[in-house]
Amino acid sequence: MKSPFVDHVIIYVKSGKGGDGVVSWRREKFVDKGGPDGGDGGKGGSIIAKGNAQMWTLLDLRYRKFIQAENGANGEGGRRTGKSGKNEILEVPLGTVIYDAETHELIGEILEDQQEIVIAEGGKGGLGNWHFRSASNQTPDYAQKGQSGQEKKIILELKVLADVGLVGFPNAGKSTLLSVLTSAKPEIADYPFTTLVPNLGIVKYKDFHSFAIADIPGIIEGAHEGKGLGLQFLRHIERNAVLLFLIPATSENPLKEYQILKYELHQYNEELDFKTHLVAISKCDLIQEHELQKLKEIFPDAVFISAVTQWNIEELKDRLWQLLN
């Protein structure tokens, strides 16, 4: 059974407390009153997010509502430092954004494999009494307590990383095109919202080059207000270098459909207006030649394709590669 796609989780995290420094005295044979030798406490464990290029969902974290790192151990005599607490590593897919749920402050973004971001720093260990000796106080009988760990409620949000994002209404033919361009095998059927999660595939290009393309679930009017799949998918569009608007040639009003797509993206994030994009008119095998010529007048810069017959698919790859480079 295919694991469900999870792109938004909320977790309460707590880093470890630092160990306490200790009050201790050197005790040796023939030395009645040795000096202070209390060791420092160990550092508390931290909560750390780590990028994993093999992951594609936040599913593993969905049911981990509370994550706590290990406390540092107290110091010991003989100036021995306590053991540091073990860090808690949260492995996440590339494209994961981490926010503080209370302040909405951005903590960081995981964009590379093995990249690490400290979400909650472990508390420092306290100093033992050895540190507090001085000429005027050779027998300090006090030590520092370890620092408390940090407590946070965090939001982990996955935004799919891809070079090209496929944008279109439900039934525009995005999944079919993705299956032709890549080795991905998305579910394909002739009804709206077949695609309920972003599908990602790799397009093989000339001279051993390649680029990643994501099939984003279909937009409908009012998507920026949460209608349809709404905000569940719009966040994924922000991370694509190029947007590929897919408009079916069989649409009742292709120009209006394109304008609605642009409007919904603008309402969600105005910066998307400036993102590089290309229009592809799909399902051209299903219309007459005179209808095709009319569409070419309306969309003079578009690529006209048929995923089923693979007509102009190579031209589409060429155009996308030019925009990416």
C-alpha positions as CSV (number, residue, x, y, z in Angstrom):
1,M,0.0,0.0,0.0
2,K,1.3,3.4,-0.9
3,S,2.2,5.6,2.0
4,P,0.0,8.8,2.2
5,F,1.6,12.1,1.4
6,V,2.0,14.3,4.5
7,D,3.2,17.9,4.0
8,H,2.3,19.6,7.2
9,V,2.9,18.6,10.8
10,I,2.9,20.3,14.2
11,I,5.3,19.0,16.9
12,Y,6.2,20.1,20.5
13,V,10.0,19.8,21.0
14,K,12.2,20.2,24.1
15,S,15.9,20.1,24.1
16,G,17.9,18.6,26.9
17,K,18.9,20.4,30.2
18,G,22.6,20.9,30.8
19,G,24.1,18.9,33.6
20,D,25.0,20.6,36.8
21,G,28.6,21.4,37.8
22,V,29.6,19.8,41.1
23,V,31.4,20.8,44.2
24,S,34.2,18.4,44.8
25,W,37.6,18.4,46.6
26,R,40.8,16.7,45.6
27,R,41.5,13.8,47.9
28,E,44.9,12.1,47.7
29,K,47.1,10.2,50.1
30,F,49.1,12.5,52.3
31,V,47.0,15.5,51.1
32,D,44.7,16.6,53.8
33,K,43.0,19.6,52.2
34,G,43.2,19.3,48.4
35,G,41.8,22.0,46.3
36,P,38.6,22.1,44.3
37,D,38.2,19.6,41.5
38,G,34.5,19.6,40.7
39,G,33.8,18.9,37.0
40,D,31.4,20.6,34.6
41,G,28.0,19.3,33.6
42,G,27.5,17.9,30.2
43,K,25.6,19.8,27.4
44,G,22.0,18.9,26.9
45,G,20.9,17.2,23.7
46,S,19.6,19.4,20.9
47,I,16.7,18.9,18.5
48,I,18.1,19.0,14.9
49,A,16.4,18.7,11.5
50,K,18.4,16.9,8.9
51,G,17.8,16.7,5.2
52,N,17.3,13.3,3.6
53,A,17.1,13.2,-0.2
54,Q,15.5,9.7,-0.1
55,M,12.4,11.0,1.8
56,W,9.4,12.6,0.1
57,T,6.9,13.0,2.9
58,L,6.7,14.1,6.6
59,L,4.7,10.9,7.4
60,D,7.3,9.6,9.8
61,L,6.8,12.7,12.0
62,R,3.0,12.8,11.8
63,Y,2.4,10.8,15.0
64,R,5.4,12.1,17.0
65,K,3.6,14.9,18.8
66,F,6.3,15.4,21.5
67,I,10.0,15.0,21.0
68,Q,12.5,15.5,23.9
69,A,16.3,15.3,23.7
70,E,18.4,13.7,26.5
71,N,19.6,15.8,29.4
72,G,23.3,16.2,30.0
73,A,24.9,14.4,33.0
74,N,26.2,16.1,36.1
75,G,29.9,16.7,36.4
76,E,32.1,14.5,38.7
77,G,35.1,14.9,40.9
78,G,38.5,14.9,39.4
79,R,37.5,17.6,37.1
80,R,35.5,15.1,35.0
81,T,32.9,16.6,32.7
82,G,29.5,14.9,32.6
83,K,28.4,13.1,29.5
84,S,26.5,15.2,26.9
85,G,22.9,14.4,26.2
86,K,22.1,12.6,22.9
87,N,20.7,14.9,20.1
88,E,17.3,14.1,18.6
89,I,17.7,14.1,14.8
90,L,14.5,14.7,12.8
91,E,15.1,13.4,9.2
92,V,13.0,15.4,6.8
93,P,12.6,15.6,3.0
94,L,14.3,18.4,1.0
95,G,12.0,21.4,0.7
96,T,10.9,21.3,4.4
97,V,10.4,24.7,6.0
98,I,10.4,25.0,9.8
99,Y,8.5,27.7,11.7
100,D,8.0,28.6,15.3
101,A,4.2,27.9,15.8
102,E,3.8,30.6,18.4
103,T,5.7,33.5,16.8
104,H,5.5,32.4,13.2
105,E,9.2,33.1,12.9
106,L,11.1,31.2,10.2
107,I,13.6,28.8,11.9
108,G,15.1,27.5,8.7
109,E,14.7,25.6,5.4
110,I,16.1,22.2,4.5
111,L,17.3,22.4,0.8
112,E,20.2,20.0,0.6
113,D,20.8,16.3,1.5
114,Q,22.4,16.0,5.0
115,Q,21.9,19.7,5.7
116,E,21.3,20.3,9.4
117,I,19.3,23.0,11.2
118,V,19.3,23.3,15.0
119,I,15.6,23.8,16.0
120,A,16.2,23.8,19.8
121,E,19.7,24.1,21.3
122,G,20.5,22.0,24.3
123,G,21.3,23.7,27.5
124,K,24.9,24.4,28.5
125,G,26.4,22.4,31.3
126,G,27.1,24.2,34.6
127,L,30.7,24.9,35.7
128,G,32.2,22.9,38.6
129,N,33.7,24.6,41.6
130,W,37.2,24.1,40.1
131,H,36.5,27.1,37.9
132,F,35.7,29.4,40.8
133,R,39.0,29.1,42.7
134,S,41.0,32.3,43.1
135,A,43.7,33.8,45.2
136,S,41.1,35.2,47.6
137,N,38.9,32.2,47.5
138,Q,40.8,28.9,47.3
139,T,38.0,26.7,48.6
140,P,34.8,27.7,46.6
141,D,32.0,25.6,47.9
142,Y,29.6,26.3,45.1
143,A,29.0,25.3,41.4
144,Q,26.8,26.3,38.5
145,K,23.5,24.7,37.7
146,G,23.1,23.5,34.1
147,Q,21.0,25.7,31.7
148,S,17.4,24.6,31.0
149,G,16.6,23.2,27.5
150,Q,14.5,25.2,25.0
151,E,10.8,24.3,24.5
152,K,9.1,25.1,21.3
153,K,6.0,24.3,19.3
154,I,7.1,24.0,15.7
155,I,5.4,23.7,12.3
156,L,7.1,21.5,9.6
157,E,5.8,22.3,6.1
158,L,7.0,20.5,3.0
159,K,7.2,22.5,-0.2
160,V,8.1,20.1,-3.1
161,L,11.4,21.1,-4.7
162,A,11.3,20.8,-8.5
163,D,12.8,22.6,-11.5
164,V,9.4,22.7,-13.3
165,G,6.0,22.8,-11.7
166,L,2.9,21.7,-13.8
167,V,0.0,24.0,-13.1
168,G,-3.5,23.5,-14.5
169,F,-7.1,22.8,-13.8
170,P,-8.2,19.3,-12.8
171,N,-8.3,17.2,-16.0
172,A,-5.8,19.4,-17.9
173,G,-3.8,16.3,-18.6
174,K,-0.9,17.0,-16.2
175,S,-0.6,13.4,-15.0
176,T,-0.6,12.0,-18.5
177,L,2.1,14.5,-19.6
178,L,4.2,13.7,-16.5
179,S,4.0,10.0,-17.4
180,V,5.2,10.7,-20.9
181,L,8.0,13.1,-19.9
182,T,9.3,11.0,-17.0
183,S,9.3,7.5,-15.7
184,A,6.8,8.5,-13.0
185,K,3.6,6.5,-12.9
186,P,0.9,8.8,-11.5
187,E,-2.7,7.7,-11.2
188,I,-4.6,8.8,-14.4
189,A,-8.3,8.9,-14.8
190,D,-10.9,11.1,-16.5
191,Y,-12.3,12.8,-13.5
192,P,-11.3,15.8,-11.4
193,F,-8.8,15.6,-8.6
194,T,-7.3,12.3,-9.6
195,T,-4.0,13.8,-8.4
196,L,-4.4,14.3,-4.6
197,V,-0.7,14.7,-3.9
198,P,2.2,16.2,-5.8
199,N,3.9,13.7,-8.1
200,L,7.6,14.2,-8.9
201,G,9.5,12.8,-11.9
202,I,12.9,13.3,-13.6
203,V,12.9,14.3,-17.3
204,K,15.9,12.9,-19.2
205,Y,17.3,15.4,-21.7
206,K,20.0,15.5,-24.3
207,D,23.7,14.9,-23.4
208,F,22.8,13.1,-20.2
209,H,21.2,16.2,-18.7
210,S,18.0,16.0,-16.7
211,F,15.6,18.1,-14.7
212,A,12.8,17.5,-12.1
213,I,9.2,18.2,-12.8
214,A,6.3,18.1,-10.3
215,D,2.6,17.5,-11.1
216,I,0.8,19.8,-8.7
217,P,-2.8,18.9,-7.9
218,G,-5.3,20.9,-10.0
219,I,-6.3,24.4,-9.3
220,I,-10.0,25.6,-9.3
221,E,-11.5,29.1,-8.9
222,G,-11.2,30.1,-5.3
223,A,-8.2,27.9,-4.6
224,H,-6.4,30.7,-2.7
225,E,-9.4,30.8,-0.4
226,G,-9.0,27.1,0.3
227,K,-11.6,25.8,-2.2
228,G,-11.0,22.4,-3.8
229,L,-7.6,21.3,-2.7
230,G,-6.8,24.9,-2.1
231,L,-3.9,25.7,0.2
232,Q,-3.0,22.0,0.4
233,F,-1.1,22.4,-2.8
234,L,-0.4,26.1,-3.5
235,R,2.6,26.1,-1.2
236,H,4.3,23.6,-3.5
237,I,4.2,26.0,-6.5
238,E,6.5,28.5,-4.7
239,R,9.5,26.2,-4.9
240,N,9.6,25.6,-8.7
241,A,12.1,27.5,-10.9
242,V,9.7,27.5,-13.9
243,L,5.9,27.1,-14.0
244,L,4.4,25.2,-16.9
245,F,0.8,26.2,-17.4
246,L,-1.1,23.4,-19.0
247,I,-4.3,24.4,-20.8
248,P,-6.3,21.7,-22.7
249,A,-7.2,22.6,-26.3
250,T,-10.6,21.1,-25.6
251,S,-11.5,23.7,-23.0
252,E,-14.6,25.8,-23.6
253,N,-12.5,29.0,-23.0
254,P,-8.7,28.3,-22.9
255,L,-7.8,32.0,-22.5
256,K,-10.2,32.4,-19.5
257,E,-8.8,29.2,-18.0
258,Y,-5.2,30.6,-18.2
259,Q,-6.3,33.9,-16.7
260,I,-8.0,32.1,-13.8
261,L,-4.8,30.2,-13.1
262,K,-2.7,33.3,-13.1
263,Y,-5.2,35.1,-10.8
264,E,-5.3,32.3,-8.3
265,L,-1.5,32.2,-8.1
266,H,-1.4,36.0,-7.8
267,Q,-3.9,36.0,-4.9
268,Y,-1.9,33.4,-3.1
269,N,1.5,35.1,-3.5
270,E,2.1,38.1,-5.7
271,E,5.7,37.2,-6.2
272,L,4.5,34.3,-8.4
273,D,3.6,36.9,-11.1
274,F,7.4,37.3,-11.7
275,K,8.2,33.6,-11.9
276,T,9.4,32.3,-15.3
277,H,6.6,30.4,-17.0
278,L,5.6,28.7,-20.2
279,V,2.2,27.9,-21.6
280,A,1.5,24.4,-23.1
281,I,-1.7,23.7,-24.9
282,S,-2.5,20.0,-24.4
283,K,-4.8,17.5,-26.1
284,C,-4.2,19.0,-29.5
285,D,-4.9,15.6,-31.1
286,L,-8.6,16.1,-30.2
287,I,-9.3,19.3,-32.2
288,Q,-9.5,20.3,-35.8
289,E,-6.7,22.1,-37.7
290,H,-8.7,25.4,-37.9
291,E,-9.3,25.3,-34.1
292,L,-5.5,24.8,-33.6
293,Q,-4.7,27.8,-35.8
294,K,-7.1,29.9,-33.7
295,L,-5.4,28.9,-30.5
296,K,-2.0,29.8,-32.0
297,E,-3.3,33.3,-32.5
298,I,-4.5,33.5,-28.9
299,F,-1.3,31.9,-27.5
300,P,1.5,32.9,-29.9
301,D,4.3,31.9,-27.5
302,A,2.8,28.6,-26.3
303,V,3.9,25.1,-27.1
304,F,1.2,22.9,-28.7
305,I,1.4,19.3,-27.7
306,S,-0.3,15.9,-27.4
307,A,0.9,13.7,-24.6
308,V,-1.1,10.7,-26.0
309,T,0.5,10.9,-29.5
310,Q,3.7,12.5,-28.1
311,W,3.4,15.3,-30.7
312,N,5.8,18.2,-30.0
313,I,7.0,16.6,-26.7
314,E,10.7,17.1,-27.7
315,E,10.0,20.8,-28.5
316,L,8.5,21.1,-25.0
317,K,11.6,19.7,-23.4
318,D,13.8,22.1,-25.5
319,R,11.7,25.1,-24.4
320,L,11.8,24.1,-20.7
321,W,15.5,23.4,-20.8
322,Q,16.2,26.8,-22.3
323,L,14.1,28.5,-19.6
324,L,15.9,26.6,-16.8
325,N,19.3,27.6,-18.2
